[in-house]
Amino acid sequence: MIKYSKIKQIVLCVCVLISSSQLEAQQQDSLITTHQTITLNDILKLASKNSLDVFKAKRKYGVNYWQFRSFKSSLLPKIDFETRPFTYNRALIERYDSELNIDVFRQQQTINSFANLSLSQNIAATGTRLFINSSFNRLENFGNFQTESYNATPVRIGLSQPIMAFNPFKWQQKTAPIEFQKAKQDFLYELQTINLKSVDLFFKWALASKKVEIAQENKISAEKLFNIGKKRYDLIAIERDELLNLELDVYNANTNLTQNLQTLQKTEAELKLFLRDKLPQKAVPELPELITNLSIDLNKAIALAYENNPDILDLKLRKIEALRDLDKAIKDNRFDLSLNASYGLNQQANTFVDAYGRFLDQQMVSIQLNVPVLDWGERKGKIKTAKMNKDVVDIELQQNEDSYKQDVTLNVLDFNLQKELVDGALRTRDIAKESYTLTEKRFLSGSVDFLSLTASRKAWQQANENYIRALESYWKIYYKVQQLTLYNFIKDTPLIQDFETILEN
């Protein structure tokens, strides 16, 4: 009996060695296929060059760039040329007949030509509009009496000055530079949004790839254990229910591998779509490491956020706009007073030469005043509404500022703590792997049952997933802090961008 037991143990050991050698051979075959490893930084670089979100962000910056250029151009002198070279008119018009003392209809035919060249300049500080122009008009009449006349104004200088009125140019000078600076920061902010999306897609791909890798190992292990189980069953070393569990484990491993392969294909397709098919063929993800010595100072992060983040600039801009709207409501509902003045030279003659000789002075000065006398409280209501809106904006700005500061604080605190969670998840993964290896050996020797082996395997798989998810959270939080502050804490430098070349692509 003792001799038979020894023979059975020898047979089992031989089976284990044969199965192990087959497993190693399969693993060696799988290594023959070459793969290109892709890191998180590789994905970030590909996304920054190829993602449609990048092109969209560039176009959004371009819109703000040309709006700012248009504003700056509005403060420069403008030259306009207007002409109507030929206007023919033939119609019956009503005329007064002085001899008969009645109105009659008479036919009139005219050809009119007109041209005007003007130079104008807006003064933003006062809202004044200065202009200088030169015009020419020719009128030719047909009928009983054919006449030809010319009207020339070689030069006319003037100004239009609203007095104590709302000045939009003054407020545009305050808001336009902030809007343009915000556009630059918005572009950098959008790049960080793309980074966050890249991190999310990369780790989805990495997790799916790791699940496939584990599923392949589980399949090989399940088949190996099932083959050993059949031999042990033939030697009456295990019961039939244990053999059936081993066989069921093979089918479950195959199903799990198929499902994980489908998930991997979907995540790869999603990543390729995001990168516009720039992901290399047969690429496999390589998990990034922690920045072990990186700790973000909270006060520094808050200060950088207030300095760089476009949301903070948006708060400042909204405050200025609220003051602008209040100023407009007050001045538009008070009175309307304006001054218009011009001086020029003018002449009318029957010939072109005479029209440009012996010029006469042409002066014009006008003061216009419009004062509401009775409006039943309409003006007061508009002013009160603007004041209330400003108060609401002030409260919202304070709330947004507090919320924003809290957002920065929580993300920085989470990041500084996340490193410990990743280290713990890594240690848990290593322990679970070692525990599963030992449990598998004990199962092969008959020391533990199948349920213990299954529980150990699930713990190892879960530990792998937890580690990848912890690492994903680490990098997501980091890029979120980088987005909120527009600062690269790894290199300890602000995020920079050559905005001169953005619109060239």
Secondary structure, 3 states (H helix, E strand, C coil): CHHHHHHHHHHHHHHHHHHHHHHHHHHHHHHHCCCEEECHHHHHHHHHHHCHHHHHHHHHHHHHHHHHHHHHHHCCCEEEEEEEEEEEEEEEEEEEECCCCEEEEEEEEEEEEEEEEEEEEEECCCCEEEEEEEEEEEEEEECCCCEEEEEEEEEEEEEEEEECCCCHHHHHHHHHHHHHHHHHHHHHHHHHHHHHHHHHHHHHHHHHHHHHHHHHHHHHHHHHHHHHHHHHHHCCCCCHHHHHHHHHHHHHHHHHHHHHHHHHHHHHHHHHHHCCCCCCCCEEECCCCCCCCCCCCHHHHHHHHHHHCHHHHHHHHHHHHHHHHHHHHHHHCCCEEEEEEEEEEEEEECCHHHHCCCCEEEEEEEEEEECCCCCCCHHHHHHHHHHHHHHHHHHHHHHHHHHHHHHHHHHHHHHHHHHHHHHHHHHHHHHHHHHHHHHHHHHHCCCCCHHHHHHHHHHHHHHHHHHHHHHHHHHHHHHHHHHHHCEECCCCEECCCCCCCHHHC
